[in-house]
Amino acid sequence: MSKPKMANPDDGLYKPGTKLRHIKTGGFYRVIFLANIETTLEPAYVYESMQSHDFWIRPQSEMEDGRFELANH
């Protein structure tokens, strides 16, 4: 049985350290890296709120679907 290909930490559209703005809420976030969701192995971003410093995880497909834009914050 071969091991599935895991996400490379900086393979996504957004690289570690990239600052983003959520279009709907206006919140600012910093990308930590790209990881895998354990149960599905789906690639997902780990990112940090620049306001509250909470950490979040969102599937790569959602993160790259236009909900976020590059920020100059």
N, C-alpha and C positions, 0 to 999 in steps of 0.2 A: 504494500500500500504506500503510495507516494504522498509526501507531505504537501498540502496546498500552498500555493505561493502567498506569502504574507506581504502586507503592505510595507514598503520601504518608508521609514519615518518622514522623508521629505519628497516623496514621489507625487504628491497631489498638486493641484493647481496653486494652492497657497503653501508657501514654504514656512518652516519654523521661523518665528519672529515677525511674520507678516501681520500688519495691523489692519483690521477690518471694521466696517460700520454696518450694523444690521439696518437694512433699509426701512423696515416697518417700525422698529422701536427707536432707532437712532443711537442705540448703545454701541460702544466701542469694545473690541475684543482683540486679543493677541493669540495667534496660532502657536501652539506648543509643538505638536507634531501629528503625523498621521499614524494611526494604530489600527488594530483589528478588534471588532466586537467578538468576544469569545464564542458565543453560541452560534453565530452565523459566519464568522470570519470576514464579514463585510468590513471594508475599510471605513474608518471613522476618524474625524478630527478631534483632538483634545485641544481645547482653547480656554482662555482665561478672560473674564470680564475685567476691563481696565478700570471700572468704577468700583466694583465690590470685591474684586480679586477672587471670586468664586470660579471654580473650574467646571467646564461643561464638556460633554461628548455629543457629537452629532454625526450621523452618517455622511460620508463624503458626497454622496449623491445630493443630499439636501443642502450641504454647505456650498456646493458649487452650482446650484440651480438658479442663482440670481437673487437670493435673499440677502446676500452680503456684497459689499463693494469695498475696494481698497480705500483705506483712510489715510489722511495726512495728519493724524492726531499724534 
